[in-house]
Amino acid sequence: MMSKLHSRAAELKSQGAAEAARDPKSEVSSQDAQHLIAAESKKAGVQAYEFDPNASTEQKLAQARSHVPPGFHHDKKPKGVGITTDIDDGTPDQYELPAPSKGGALPPPLATASADGKLSQANGHLHQDDKTRYEDRVGWAPRFGQGSITDAEAAESPLDHQTWVESKLDDKFFG
């Protein structure tokens, strides 16, 4: 018991000084409490500064920097980095490229006539002949969306399912 009290003696002393400074009937001033707290902190190995309240920002900065040991901040020297750029320096290119063309571009999807006579685009669904073409190449037709789900699964709402939290907590804890 006594060892715990001795280890917390400095903390209790600082707390007592702060409480006494708050009490208007006490003769302990806030400056006395601040000085005691800073002194106890320094005894514990904590960096604590006491600045003159009327000092300028530069003076406070100089005081704080005076306590920093030399070599504490490791200045990192910038390392050189090679960067590839496409900046034109005005000299002609050293390689010959073919002229730009639309030779490798894919044609737009063809419009198909529907039963009512209107033209419609491919809309993300493959036509039957495209399905067989992909099945011949890779062994399966491309699938989009959630895969093969039934109509009943597609119609279900995630709001219909009960989560683990909902099963364990009463309704009074959440809406």
N, C-alpha and C positions, 0 to 999 in steps of 0.2 A: 504494500500500500504506500509506504513512504517513498519507494523508488519511483512510483508513478507520479507522486506529488512533486518530487524533485525534478522530474523530467518536464513537468508542465508548469514549473514555478515561473519561468520567464513569460510564458503565455498568460498566466493568470495575473502577473504583475502588469503586463501591457494592457490587458482588458480592464483591470482595476483603474489604471491611470486614465484610460479613455472614458470610462463611466464617470470618474470623478470630474473630468474636464467638462462633461455634459451637465453636471449638476450645478445649477446657478448658486447654490449655497456653499459650494466647495471653493477653497482658495487655490485649487489646481487649475492653471490656465491651459488652454489648448496647445500653446507652444511647449509647455512643460511635458504634456502627454506625448506630443509628436517627437520631442527630443528623446524621451524615455523609450518610445517604440522603436525609433531609429537605432538607439544604442543597443537595445536588446536584440534587434535584428542583426546588427553587425557582430555581436557576440556569437550568434548562432551561425555566422558564416554567410549571411545573405547580404547582397549588395544593397545598401540603403543610402540615400542622399538627402541632405538637408540643404535646401536652397533658400537664399534670401528672397522673400516675396517681392521685394522692390527691384531685384536684379533683372537685367534685360535677358532676352532669350539667348543672345550670343554668350553672355556671361554664364548662364546655366549650362549651355552646351559645352563651353570650355571646361567648366567644373566637372561635368560628367565624363568628358574625354580624358581629363587628367588622370582618372582612375582606371582607364583601360590600359592593360599592360602592352608593351611594344610587341609587335608580331602577332597579336591576338587575331586580327582580321587577316586572313590569307587572301591576298590580291591574286586573282586568277588572271593570268596573261592570256589574251585572245590567241587562239590557234588559227593558223591559216587554213582556209578551206578552198579547194578548187571548185568553181562553179561553171557548169556548161550553160552557155547562153545562146540565144539566137539573134543576137544584136548584129545588125548589118553594118560591116565596116567599110562598105563601098567597093570592095574588090569582087570580081566575078566569082561565081560558085566554082568549086573544083570538081564537081561531078555533074553529070547530065541526068535529068529526070524527064520522064515523058510528060507531055503537055497534059493538064487536067482534062478529064473527060468523064462522061457518065457510063463508061463501058462496064464497070464492075458493080454498078448500082442495081438493086433488085427492082423489078417492075412493081407498080402498085397492085394491090389485090383487085381482081376483076369483079365487076359488078354482075350480079346474077339476077335473073328475072324470077320473081316469086309467083305464087298462084294467082294473085290479083293483078299481075302485069306490071307491078312497080319494080324498079331496080333497087337492089339492096347490096350493101357491102358485106364483107366476110365477118364482121362483128365478133371476132375471137373464137368462133366455132369452126371446126374443120369440116369440110365437105367429106362425103364418104370416100371419094377417090383419093383425097389427101390422107385420110386415115390409113388406107391400105398401103399407100406409098411409104408412110413412116413405119408401119408395121413391118414392111418388107426390109427396110433399111436397118432398123434398130431392134425389132422384135416386139415393140409395143407402140401404141398410139400416144401422142402427148396428152397429158392430163392437166387441167387447170382447176384451181379451187381447192376444196378440202378432200379431194379424192372420191372414193365411192362411198357415199352415205345414202341412206334410204330417205324416202320422202318424209317419213315420220321423224327421223332424226333431224332433218333440215327444218321441219316445222316447230321443233321444240325451242323454247326460249331458255336462255341461261338463267332467267329470273325464276323459273320453275324449280330449279335445283336448290337443295339446301346445303350450305357449306358446313364444315366442321365447327366453325365458330358459332354459326346460327344454331346448330344442334346442341351446343353445350351451354349457351347463355340464354337467359330469359329475354323476352321482347322488351322488357323495361330498360335494358341496357343499350339497345340500339333500335333504330326505327325501321 
